[in-house]
């Protein structure tokens, strides 16, 4: 599947949505991810946890000396297995 700008992908290293500019994952990205992983919620959580780790490293590099942000709610909290 080709990547398209309207798919609301993260812009690294800021982790803002490349389409709408808000913190990624934005609402549109969440909906796309839920649809993509609709049959495998655990795989979605693993995928999001890996992206969260990458985002934490990127954001820490952008803001050295600042306390690390808690990205759990942003990346995995909304997708918890039901």
N, CA, C and O of each residue as an XYZ file, in Angstrom:
328
protein
N       0.843     -1.174      0.000
C       0.000      0.000      0.000
C       0.894      1.246      0.000
O       1.719      1.403      0.900
N       0.747      2.123     -0.981
C       1.584      3.328     -1.024
C       1.193      4.298      0.090
O       0.026      4.410      0.465
N       2.193      4.986      0.598
C       1.938      5.987      1.634
C       1.467      7.273      0.973
O       2.028      7.718     -0.029
N       0.439      7.855      1.546
C      -0.097      9.099      1.022
C      -0.158     10.120      2.144
O      -0.345      9.765      3.308
N       0.000     11.382      1.794
C       0.018     12.450      2.797
C      -1.280     12.504      3.588
O      -1.269     12.836      4.773
N      -2.404     12.179      2.941
C      -3.677     12.300      3.632
C      -3.912     11.196      4.658
O      -4.953     11.168      5.315
N      -2.967     10.306      4.794
C      -3.107      9.219      5.756
C      -2.690      9.628      7.166
O      -2.691      8.794      8.071
N      -2.343     10.866      7.364
C      -2.034     11.400      8.701
C      -0.907     10.611      9.369
O      -1.112      9.971     10.401
N       0.261     10.663      8.779
C       1.453      9.994      9.304
C       2.270     10.978     10.155
O       2.145     12.191      9.990
N       3.104     10.455     11.063
C       3.892     11.341     11.911
C       5.049     12.000     11.162
O       5.694     11.376     10.320
N       5.296     13.249     11.477
C       6.463     13.965     10.959
C       7.541     13.880     12.039
O       7.416     14.466     13.114
N       8.586     13.144     11.728
C       9.670     12.991     12.703
C      10.667     14.118     12.525
O      10.865     14.535     11.384
N      11.294     14.632     13.526
C      11.366     14.154     14.902
C      10.358     14.817     15.840
O      10.386     14.564     17.045
N       9.478     15.653     15.315
C       8.550     16.384     16.200
C       7.331     15.580     16.607
O       6.679     15.902     17.601
N       7.020     14.549     15.861
C       5.866     13.700     16.131
C       4.560     14.483     16.119
O       3.676     14.284     16.952
N       4.474     15.387     15.135
C       3.222     16.081     14.828
C       2.691     15.423     13.567
O       3.459     14.855     12.791
N       1.399     15.495     13.359
C       0.816     14.913     12.159
C       1.281     15.704     10.950
O       1.204     16.932     10.938
N       1.758     15.009      9.941
C       2.228     15.663      8.729
C       1.108     16.266      7.907
O       1.366     17.067      7.009
N      -0.129     15.900      8.194
C      -1.263     16.410      7.450
C      -1.971     17.539      8.189
O      -2.179     18.613      7.624
N      -2.346     17.306      9.453
C      -3.134     18.314     10.182
C      -2.322     19.092     11.215
O      -2.801     20.099     11.738
N      -1.102     18.643     11.519
C      -0.203     19.397     12.383
C      -0.382     19.216     13.878
O       0.367     19.810     14.654
N      -1.353     18.412     14.312
C      -1.513     18.229     15.747
C      -0.674     17.042     16.212
O      -0.117     16.305     15.399
N      -0.592     16.868     17.520
C       0.202     15.776     18.080
C      -0.258     14.443     17.491
O      -1.450     14.134     17.463
N       0.722     13.659     17.020
C       0.412     12.361     16.431
C       0.451     11.292     17.500
O       1.350     11.327     18.341
N      -0.470     10.344     17.519
C      -1.487     10.093     16.525
C      -2.699     10.999     16.710
O      -3.270     11.087     17.797
N      -3.075     11.663     15.636
C      -4.259     12.505     15.622
C      -5.494     11.609     15.500
O      -5.364     10.394     15.348
N      -6.661     12.187     15.563
C      -7.893     11.394     15.486
C      -7.982     10.588     14.199
O      -8.380      9.423     14.217
N      -7.613     11.206     13.084
C      -7.668     10.498     11.799
C      -6.688      9.325     11.784
O      -7.009      8.262     11.252
N      -5.508      9.504     12.357
C      -4.530      8.412     12.407
C      -5.036      7.283     13.301
O      -4.864      6.108     12.979
N      -5.655      7.636     14.411
C      -6.199      6.612     15.307
C      -7.260      5.777     14.589
O      -7.271      4.551     14.697
N      -8.137      6.438     13.869
C      -9.173      5.707     13.137
C      -8.567      4.789     12.087
O      -9.005      3.651     11.921
N      -7.549      5.292     11.370
C      -6.886      4.472     10.351
C      -6.207      3.264     10.987
O      -6.294      2.150     10.469
N      -5.527      3.491     12.117
C      -4.846      2.394     12.795
C      -5.831      1.366     13.337
O      -5.590      0.163     13.233
N      -6.934      1.825     13.913
C      -7.944      0.890     14.408
C      -8.510      0.038     13.276
O      -8.753     -1.155     13.454
N      -8.715      0.644     12.127
C      -9.227     -0.106     10.979
C      -8.175     -1.090     10.474
O      -8.489     -2.238     10.161
N      -6.939     -0.638     10.398
C      -5.855     -1.486      9.881
C      -5.607     -2.700     10.773
O      -5.310     -3.788     10.279
N      -5.729     -2.513     12.085
C      -5.455     -3.580     13.047
C      -6.740     -4.111     13.685
O      -6.694     -4.629     14.801
N      -7.868     -3.996     13.016
C      -9.155     -4.343     13.608
C      -9.235     -5.796     14.070
O     -10.000     -6.113     14.981
N      -8.475     -6.657     13.466
C      -8.519     -8.071     13.844
C      -7.379     -8.481     14.779
O      -7.291     -9.641     15.184
N      -6.510     -7.530     15.120
C      -5.352     -7.878     15.955
C      -4.954     -6.710     16.851
O      -3.949     -6.042     16.607
N      -5.752     -6.471     17.887
C      -5.478     -5.356     18.815
C      -4.121     -5.506     19.500
O      -3.425     -4.501     19.647
N      -3.704     -6.700     19.927
C      -2.371     -6.814     20.532
C      -1.256     -6.346     19.591
O      -0.302     -5.708     20.037
N      -1.367     -6.657     18.296
C      -0.352     -6.202     17.337
C      -0.357     -4.685     17.227
O       0.699     -4.069     17.084
N      -1.535     -4.080     17.291
C      -1.618     -2.618     17.275
C      -0.889     -2.032     18.476
O      -0.145     -1.061     18.339
N      -1.098     -2.613     19.645
C      -0.444     -2.098     20.853
C       1.074     -2.250     20.781
O       1.805     -1.369     21.235
N       1.555     -3.353     20.217
C       3.001     -3.537     20.053
C       3.541     -2.494     19.082
O       4.571     -1.872     19.343
N       2.857     -2.304     17.980
C       3.266     -1.302     16.985
C       3.333      0.087     17.616
O       4.309      0.815     17.436
N       2.287      0.444     18.356
C       2.247      1.770     18.988
C       3.322      1.921     20.064
O       3.894      3.000     20.214
N       3.600      0.862     20.808
C       4.645      0.917     21.832
C       6.016      1.151     21.200
O       6.839      1.879     21.754
N       6.261      0.539     20.047
C       7.531      0.759     19.349
C       7.623      2.206     18.864
O       8.676      2.833     18.975
N       6.533      2.731     18.332
C       6.534      4.126     17.894
C       6.688      5.076     19.078
O       7.338      6.115     18.963
N       6.093      4.724     20.207
C       6.222      5.545     21.415
C       7.679      5.634     21.857
O       8.149      6.710     22.227
N       8.389      4.525     21.822
C       9.803      4.518     22.195
C      10.610      5.397     21.247
O      11.486      6.145     21.683
N      10.317      5.308     19.962
C      11.010      6.148     18.977
C      10.699      7.626     19.214
O      11.589      8.474     19.155
N       9.437      7.921     19.480
C       9.033      9.306     19.728
C       9.704      9.846     20.986
O      10.160     10.989     21.000
N       9.769      9.047     22.026
C      10.408      9.486     23.268
C      11.868      9.856     23.028
O      12.351     10.866     23.540
N      12.561      9.043     22.257
C      13.970      9.335     21.954
C      14.093     10.597     21.107
O      14.952     11.437     21.375
N      13.255     10.742     20.100
C      13.295     11.934     19.242
C      12.993     13.197     20.032
O      13.698     14.198     19.904
N      11.950     13.150     20.846
C      11.544     14.341     21.600
C      12.570     14.691     22.672
O      12.785     15.870     22.956
N      13.204     13.688     23.269
C      14.253     13.953     24.261
C      15.447     14.624     23.593
O      16.068     15.509     24.182
N      15.772     14.216     22.378
C      16.884     14.825     21.651
C      16.564     16.273     21.263
O      17.460     17.115     21.220
N      15.312     16.557     20.986
C      14.913     17.926     20.634
C      14.919     18.862     21.842
O      15.134     20.066     21.706
N      14.678     18.290     23.028
C      14.575     19.089     24.255
C      15.482     18.529     25.340
O      14.992     18.074     26.374
N      16.807     18.552     25.126
C      17.709     17.990     26.141
C      17.573     18.747     27.456
O      17.438     19.970     27.476
N      17.610     18.004     28.540
C      17.512     18.608     29.861
C      16.084     18.764     30.347
O      15.868     18.961     31.543
N      15.102     18.684     29.459
C      13.703     18.773     29.867
C      13.259     17.408     30.385
O      13.729     16.375     29.907
N      12.358     17.405     31.359
C      11.885     16.103     31.836
C      11.192     15.350     30.699
O      10.500     15.958     29.883
N      11.375     14.043     30.645
C      10.749     13.285     29.561
C       9.226     13.337     29.664
O       8.657     13.271     30.754
N       8.597     13.453     28.534
C       7.138     13.487     28.503
C       6.598     12.073     28.678
O       7.186     11.107     28.192
N       5.474     11.965     29.377
C       4.805     10.670     29.484
C       3.920     10.520     28.255
O       2.888     11.183     28.139
N       4.317      9.669     27.361
C       3.631      9.504     26.086
C       2.663      8.327     26.076
O       2.091      8.002     25.035
N       2.477      7.692     27.220
C       1.649      6.491     27.269
C       0.219      6.750     26.825
O      -0.293      6.030     25.968
N      -0.429      7.747     27.379
C      -1.825      8.032     27.008
C      -1.925      8.387     25.536
O      -2.871      7.989     24.855
N      -0.960      9.128     25.054
C      -0.962      9.581     23.664
C      -0.794      8.428     22.677
O      -1.450      8.406     21.636
N       0.072      7.475     22.992
C       0.388      6.418     22.036
C      -0.372      5.122     22.257
O      -0.826      4.518     21.285
N      -0.528      4.672     23.487
C      -1.153      3.361     23.695
C      -2.409      3.397     24.548
O      -3.225      2.478     24.476
N      -2.579      4.425     25.346
C      -3.727      4.470     26.257
C      -5.062      4.398     25.556
O      -5.988      3.756     26.052
N      -5.175      5.040     24.419
C      -6.435      5.074     23.692
C      -6.744      3.750     22.990
O      -7.892      3.491     22.631
N      -5.731      2.920     22.796
C      -5.905      1.678     22.026
C      -5.892      0.430     22.896
O      -5.754     -0.679     22.381
N      -6.030      0.590     24.184
C      -5.965     -0.565     25.085
C      -6.924     -1.662     24.660
O      -8.036     -1.406     24.197
N      -6.461     -2.890     24.832
C      -7.308     -4.030     24.477
C      -8.595     -3.966     25.286
O      -8.585     -3.670     26.481
N      -9.677     -4.244     24.626
C     -10.990     -4.174     25.302
C     -11.485     -5.542     25.617
O     -12.568     -5.692     26.183
